[in-house]
Amino acid sequence: MVKPPFVLDFGGAWLDEPPDYPSEILAEWEAKKREQFEDRWPDVVAIRHTFRGFCIYISDVNPGNIRFRD
């Protein structure tokens, strides 16, 4: 069992290279995620950026997989 903060569920993760999605799909995805995370979206972007530094590209981000302390 884990308590917030955490990042879980790497079912939608790629190693070494990001997935090749069309720009329209990426724009829709980002709009949906911005809505889900609201003011925390910049934090989610920072988390994804940190994982990219390890060549891990996560796309399955949702409030159940990335939880903050507050």
Backbone bond lengths (Angstrom), bond angles and torsions (degrees), N, CA, C in turn:
res aa  C-N    CA-C-N  psi(-1)  N-CA   C-N-CA  omega(-1)  CA-C   N-CA-C  phi
1 M - - - 1.436 - - 1.519 109.00 -
2 V 1.290 114.81 144.98 1.455 120.39 179.26 1.517 109.89 -126.27
3 K 1.309 114.06 156.16 1.455 121.20 175.47 1.517 108.15 -120.00
4 P 1.319 117.46 149.72 1.470 119.95 178.02 1.519 111.16 -59.98
5 P 1.286 117.52 146.12 1.459 129.20 5.86 1.517 112.15 -84.93
6 F 1.342 116.93 148.68 1.450 121.07 176.59 1.516 111.21 -158.01
7 V 1.350 114.41 162.04 1.463 123.88 170.92 1.515 104.98 -130.02
8 L 1.337 116.28 121.85 1.464 121.94 -176.46 1.522 110.93 -130.80
9 D 1.325 114.95 174.30 1.459 124.03 168.94 1.518 112.34 65.44
10 F 1.294 115.28 91.07 1.449 120.21 -179.64 1.527 111.43 -102.81
11 G 1.335 116.48 28.35 1.461 120.52 176.98 1.522 111.86 -62.98
12 G 1.319 117.12 -27.99 1.455 122.03 178.83 1.509 110.88 -106.83
13 A 1.321 116.84 46.49 1.469 120.81 -178.25 1.527 109.92 -118.65
14 W 1.301 114.82 147.57 1.455 122.16 175.49 1.514 108.11 -123.23
15 L 1.320 115.63 146.28 1.457 121.34 178.12 1.524 109.74 -106.35
16 D 1.297 114.68 143.31 1.468 124.26 173.60 1.529 115.12 74.43
17 E 1.321 119.13 -44.39 1.465 121.63 -178.56 1.517 109.73 -135.05
18 P 1.335 117.86 137.59 1.467 119.57 178.49 1.526 110.88 -70.77
19 P 1.332 116.72 156.33 1.460 119.03 176.13 1.526 110.29 -66.08
20 D 1.298 115.98 155.10 1.465 121.48 -177.27 1.525 109.21 -102.84
21 Y 1.335 116.30 85.13 1.462 121.42 178.76 1.528 109.90 -96.97
22 P 1.329 116.99 147.18 1.474 119.40 174.29 1.532 110.10 -63.40
23 S 1.315 116.35 150.24 1.469 120.89 -176.36 1.520 112.35 -60.37
24 E 1.336 118.76 -32.55 1.465 120.71 178.89 1.521 111.15 -65.16
25 I 1.312 116.01 -40.33 1.470 121.08 178.95 1.524 109.46 -65.90
26 L 1.319 116.77 -43.36 1.468 120.32 178.86 1.526 111.66 -62.37
27 A 1.311 117.37 -39.35 1.464 121.14 179.49 1.526 110.59 -64.95
28 E 1.326 117.83 -43.17 1.467 121.81 177.29 1.525 110.63 -63.44
29 W 1.339 115.73 -44.02 1.459 120.64 -179.80 1.522 110.31 -59.97
30 E 1.336 116.54 -46.97 1.462 119.88 -177.89 1.527 111.33 -64.44
31 A 1.314 117.83 -40.47 1.468 120.58 178.55 1.529 110.86 -60.58
32 K 1.317 115.78 -42.15 1.471 120.40 178.90 1.528 110.88 -64.81
33 K 1.321 116.95 -42.91 1.464 121.12 -178.54 1.524 111.60 -69.05
34 R 1.324 117.07 -38.30 1.473 120.53 175.89 1.530 109.94 -58.51
35 E 1.319 115.69 -41.58 1.461 120.63 179.63 1.530 110.99 -66.42
36 Q 1.332 117.19 -42.31 1.461 121.11 -179.73 1.522 112.27 -63.68
37 F 1.318 116.78 -42.58 1.463 120.53 -173.45 1.520 114.14 -95.65
38 E 1.314 117.15 -14.65 1.459 123.02 178.28 1.530 111.53 49.89
39 D 1.329 117.89 -122.51 1.475 122.14 -175.93 1.525 113.29 -65.52
40 R 1.328 117.60 -16.65 1.472 120.57 -179.09 1.525 112.36 -87.77
41 W 1.340 118.34 -2.42 1.456 120.35 -178.31 1.532 112.97 -54.72
42 P 1.333 120.24 -44.13 1.478 118.46 177.54 1.538 112.39 -58.41
43 D 1.322 117.45 -32.80 1.470 120.30 177.19 1.525 110.73 -68.32
44 V 1.327 116.41 -39.59 1.468 120.55 177.87 1.530 109.81 -64.07
45 V 1.315 116.83 -42.06 1.466 120.77 177.38 1.533 109.69 -59.89
46 A 1.312 117.17 -42.62 1.474 120.80 179.13 1.533 111.15 -64.41
47 I 1.318 116.86 -39.11 1.469 120.62 177.99 1.526 109.92 -63.81
48 R 1.316 116.47 -47.05 1.465 119.94 179.09 1.530 110.84 -60.97
49 H 1.316 116.71 -38.89 1.462 121.08 178.39 1.534 110.64 -62.79
50 T 1.321 116.57 -41.14 1.465 120.54 178.21 1.521 110.70 -61.46
51 F 1.325 117.05 -44.77 1.466 120.30 178.34 1.527 110.67 -63.53
52 R 1.335 117.53 -38.25 1.469 119.89 178.00 1.520 111.37 -60.08
53 G 1.324 116.56 -30.92 1.462 120.16 176.46 1.519 112.72 -61.73
54 F 1.333 115.98 -21.81 1.470 122.02 176.37 1.532 111.65 -102.61
55 C 1.341 116.19 13.65 1.472 123.18 -178.16 1.525 112.29 61.05
56 I 1.338 115.83 35.77 1.457 122.67 173.84 1.520 106.55 -115.96
57 Y 1.308 115.82 120.04 1.461 121.76 -176.72 1.521 108.37 -110.59
58 I 1.332 116.48 106.49 1.463 120.26 -177.29 1.526 109.99 -101.28
59 S 1.333 114.69 134.87 1.463 119.56 177.79 1.521 111.67 -122.06
60 D 1.310 117.36 -16.42 1.464 120.96 -178.96 1.522 109.37 -85.40
61 V 1.324 115.48 64.01 1.457 119.89 179.38 1.518 109.02 -100.36
62 N 1.302 115.74 126.78 1.455 122.48 175.94 1.524 107.57 -155.24
63 P 1.304 118.78 165.63 1.465 120.22 -177.16 1.527 114.71 -60.97
64 G 1.309 118.25 -15.81 1.464 120.51 174.48 1.513 113.08 -81.86
65 N 1.331 116.85 -23.53 1.467 121.52 -177.79 1.515 113.22 -99.45
66 I 1.316 116.56 -28.01 1.458 120.62 176.30 1.523 107.13 -122.56
67 R 1.288 115.33 110.81 1.456 119.99 -176.26 1.513 109.15 -121.17
68 F 1.291 115.64 138.63 1.458 122.37 179.71 1.523 109.84 -103.88
69 R 1.294 115.95 162.52 1.455 121.00 -177.69 1.526 111.79 -63.94
70 D 1.324 117.60 -37.75 1.465 120.30 -177.48 1.504 113.79 -87.19
